[in-house]
Amino acid sequence: MVSENESGKINEHSKNRQLDQYRADDNGKKMTTNQGLRISEDEHSLKAGTRGPTLMEDFHFREKMTHFDHERIPERIVHARGSGAHGYFQVYEPMTEFTKAKFLQDPSVKTPVFVRYSTVAGSRGSADSVRDVRGFSTKFYTEEGNYDLVGNNIPVFFIQDAIKFPDLIHAVKPEPHNEIPQAASAHDTFWDFVANNEETAHMIMWHLSDRAIPRSLRMMEGFGVHTFRFVNEEGVSHFVKFHWKPVLGVKSLVWDEAQKIAGKNPDFHRQDLWEAIDTDNYPEFEFGVQLIKEEDEFNFDFDILDPTKLWPEEQVPVKIIGKMVLNQNPDNFFAETEQIAFHPGHVVPGIDFSNDPLLQGRLFSYTDTQLSRLGGPNFHELPINRPVCPFHNNQRDGMHRMTINPGPVSYHKNSLAGNSPVPASEAEGGYAHYQEKVDGRKVRQRSESFKDHYSQAKLFWNSMTEVEKEHIIAAFHFEVGKVKSKDVQQQVVEMFSNVDLELAEAIAKGVGANPPSNKNEVETELTSPALSQELMKVKTAATRKVAILAADGFNGTEVNQVLESFKAAGITAEIVSINRGMITSATEQQVEVDQTFLTADSVLYDAVYVAGGQESVDALKATKNSIFFVNEAYNHFKAIGAGKEGAEILTKAGIGSFDPNAGVVAIADEKSGTAFIEAIAKHRHWIRA
Ligand code: HDE
């Protein structure tokens, strides 16, 4: 069995049907060894007497223990912590004008996909909510082979040339002498690298912005980062950048919250993704492309091959061309999310590379890393990695080979097998590299056109709203404040004075460094509103999670009404109370408590609603926990709602008065329920700051 479908017709179920052949159901079965021998006893090793030594001949013990001893594989050198999901992709209109890629032609075709999200720096078991870039990798199982779009949630990168990647990662990973800190960039070696590699400036602005602490993997953008090529049937090429736009909008945590979540629920994002799919709230992302004609390559004030530059959307609009829906959780984390192997070099006809030196280096690294991670050259045969279209070549043998290739011929060209498998012509779907003309001397140099490191960093800064700027400054204070070397701190201040003098002065003040002596601030007033997540239009409360604080004697009519309006808005709610079990309303209605103040925390919710009812409010008031819960949610700028008597808790939590404009809503009637939902949809109420 090489492929699931020799006819080439792929639909959204193709990958699932292929995986079915590998799924094993142990339910209700007798236990056997891996050889199929039934096992009669699995709790006692074979011994010479009940108190005697274990015997070598205990093959069952040996097999079980040996397998256990070898259960771990090396974690990814970067992006070790990840979460995945199955789904499908559908194009809105044929993209024939720009690319011949088949999965981008027919709007009726649903191409199966697997997506893996990740953080970069932390180990496999590190917390989800840390400040970091998020990986956003998509494997499209197309009829022409697997296409991997291995992107991030930030559109630019730290460095311009792949040869610097090991240095960047050595600097950001825990320091090698003491393996501290885990999953964090707030330490000396990272900031030393930044200050001595000016090309990082633009990416650092993004890294310290709210983009690096997403609320949910479902609420962040994705970017292919590099410039790629689309090539159509006529061989005409366009430069292209890829975008994923989340249907739920781009939303972030606040830093204090992100740090607390790391302790309260390290699996915050993984669980959010899992539960969303489990409850049929399928994450959706629209697919967009920015296109530049070949002849316009040099018409920009940045080099389109430079991965530290973006193409401002106001200059090169994003054309939305399709949608991805994630509708199925994996069955087995290791088999699917861990063993999936992405590679930017997995392309299909119609998609090609540019000469971006970062991309060029990646084309080497990804296969190489799988060899040590997955133990040999046959990782493409693992179920999650297998294309759903046929694959035939003369590659043979190697560790863990699963395919059985009959016959004596495994070479090309041959006559004994009629010269098969035979390369396909372009007309037959054979991949032909775009025939770009290249001409140059062999040099170890960077193009002059890559040397402006500050204009787009400044563009990003100019495009931020006031609150986003405040967050970036606070992030500098945290990150550089954790740096022990005063010298490195000062270097950072000097470097960012190239971006913006006020910013550099603010950094200096917060970390106790001298004001910048360098006054080379780049001069540009340009802005790109599309870069600000605060200015984005999508505002919905759908799939958000609200904590309802209630105890015995709560106002049942009011809570029912609120729950109804939550349901209509696609909001989920959990009852948080003093103890688990049932609580009874003033009118004898019973509801089950989902969480207590010990098992839950305000940081795990998007909003808080304190139910009315005097007895309930009195009971809650008596616990400091409820006051802290509301106070913390308020300080994290979240929507707060309260029934009439619930206002007493708000007062105790230091909240002055109801003010829907500041997201503090009195729940009295249906109209106020709507106001509360609008407050949740706004996500955060910065006016309180
Ligand atoms: Fe990666 N990167 N990377 N990277 N990368 C890996 O491949 C590498 C870069 C990205 O969920 C590794 O299979 C080099 C940019 C994602 O499995 C490794 C360079 C972007 C993932 C590797 C880069 C990415 C990886 C580690 C500099 C955004 C996770 C394990 C030239 C466009 C994929 C693996 C997954 C993973 C190398 C830079 C995204 C070592 C050499 C830029 C999302 O091969």
Boltz pocket constraint, residues with backbone or C-beta under 6 A from the ligand:
constraints:
  - pocket:
      binder: B
      contacts: [[A, 76], [A, 77], [A, 78], [A, 79], [A, 82], [A, 116], [A, 117], [A, 118], [A, 134], [A, 135], [A, 136], [A, 137], [A, 150], [A, 151], [A, 152], [A, 157], [A, 161], [A, 162], [A, 163], [A, 165], [A, 223], [A, 224], [A, 225], [A, 226], [A, 337], [A, 340], [A, 341], [A, 342], [A, 357], [A, 358], [A, 359], [A, 361], [A, 362], [A, 365], [A, 366], [A, 367], [A, 369], [A, 370]]
      max_distance: 6.0
